[in-house]
Amino acid sequence: MPLLQYLAYYQTIEFYFPSYAEAEARREVRVILKDPTFRPDHDADMGILLSSMRITPGFYGDERTQLRTTLNACLSAEELRSYLEVDDARKKFFSSKTKGLTDQRVALNTPSADLRNDVADRIYDIRCKIVHTKGLAVEGKVDLLLPFSKEAELLYADIDLIQYVARQVLIAASSTLSL
C-alpha cells in the first residue's frame, strides 16, 4: 500500500520536527542576542527577538517550515543532488510535473540550486494530498490521492525519495553507540 508506506516514512521525519525547529529557533535567538546593537530596553529590538522565537508554546513555524528546517539540518545538498541524479529516469521524474501526483518540481536543471527546499515542498505536497481528504474542489475535482488509484501507482519513486530522506534524518539524529 503505497500511501501507507509514504505516510510511515513521513511520520519518521515528522517525529524530529520539534528537535530541529527548536535548534533553529535557538540559533536565531543567539544571533540576535550577539548583535552588539541589540538593546533589551528597546521595544523594537525585543519585538525582533520575540518574533524570531515564534511565540507559541512548543510550536516553531508551520509544518512545511519545520519539514524544511529538518531537511536542511539532516541532508547534505550535494548528497541529495547525487541521489536525485543517479540515473536519467529518476532525474527526469523529479524535474517534471507528475500529473495527478504533484506539480512540485525539483530544480535539477539548475546546477547551483540547493534542492532541499524543493524536495521538502514536494514531500509536503504529496503528504497533504494523502492526508487531507476534505480538500477544496477546483472545478469539481478534489485534489487528493486515493488507494489503488493510478496516481497512487506513480508514488513509488517518491516513496524511494522519502525513504532516503527518512534514513538520513534517522542517521543525523542518532547518537553513538557506547558499550
BELKA-V580796 format. One record per residue. N is the residue number from 0. PSI is psi in degrees with one decimal (none if undefined). Layout:
BEGIN
{{N/PSI} {N/PSI}}
END
This chain:
BEGIN
{{0/100.3} {1/-35.7} {2/-41.0} {3/-38.3} {4/-47.3} {5/-48.0} {6/-34.4} {7/-44.2} {8/-39.4} {9/-42.8} {10/-29.6} {11/-45.4} {12/-44.6} {13/-31.4} {14/-33.1} {15/-1.4} {16/-52.0} {17/-38.8} {18/-50.1} {19/-33.5} {20/-40.7} {21/-41.0} {22/-40.9} {23/-40.3} {24/-41.3} {25/-42.8} {26/-44.9} {27/-42.5} {28/-41.8} {29/-42.8} {30/-43.7} {31/-44.5} {32/-26.5} {33/-18.5} {34/121.7} {35/-16.3} {36/-6.6} {37/130.2} {38/115.2} {39/-16.2} {40/-3.0} {41/126.5} {42/-37.2} {43/-42.6} {44/-41.7} {45/-35.3} {46/-41.4} {47/-44.3} {48/-48.9} {49/-39.1} {50/-30.4} {51/-24.6} {52/-10.6} {53/68.4} {54/87.8} {55/121.2} {56/125.0} {57/8.1} {58/125.1} {59/78.9} {60/170.8} {61/174.2} {62/-39.6} {63/-42.8} {64/-41.5} {65/-36.8} {66/-44.9} {67/-45.2} {68/-43.1} {69/-45.5} {70/-40.0} {71/-32.0} {72/-27.9} {73/-17.8} {74/138.5} {75/132.4} {76/-38.6} {77/-43.5} {78/-37.2} {79/-44.1} {80/-43.4} {81/-42.5} {82/-45.9} {83/-23.8} {84/16.2} {85/-33.3} {86/162.9} {87/-35.6} {88/-45.0} {89/-43.6} {90/-45.2} {91/-41.3} {92/-48.6} {93/-18.5} {94/1.3} {95/162.6} {96/143.6} {97/95.4} {98/127.4} {99/-19.5} {100/-58.7} {101/151.5} {102/-4.7} {103/112.6} {104/159.4} {105/128.3} {106/59.9} {107/-21.2} {108/-4.4} {109/100.3} {110/-30.4} {111/-3.3} {112/138.2} {113/116.3} {114/-3.1} {115/-41.6} {116/-36.9} {117/-43.7} {118/-42.6} {119/-43.9} {120/-38.5} {121/-46.8} {122/-45.9} {123/-41.4} {124/-46.2} {125/-41.9} {126/-43.7} {127/-37.2} {128/-24.4} {129/-44.4} {130/-39.6} {131/82.0} {132/-10.5} {133/43.5} {134/163.4} {135/135.9} {136/131.7} {137/115.2} {138/42.4} {139/-2.6} {140/133.2} {141/130.7} {142/86.4} {143/165.4} {144/133.4} {145/149.4} {146/144.3} {147/12.1} {148/163.5} {149/-29.5} {150/-38.4} {151/-30.5} {152/-21.7} {153/-2.4} {154/-10.2} {155/-37.9} {156/-36.6} {157/-29.7} {158/-42.6} {159/-41.8} {160/-48.5} {161/-28.9} {162/-43.8} {163/-46.3} {164/-46.0} {165/-40.4} {166/-44.0} {167/-36.5} {168/-43.5} {169/-41.2} {170/-46.8} {171/-33.7} {172/-6.9} {173/161.6} {174/160.5} {175/146.7} {176/124.4} {177/130.1} {178/none}}
END
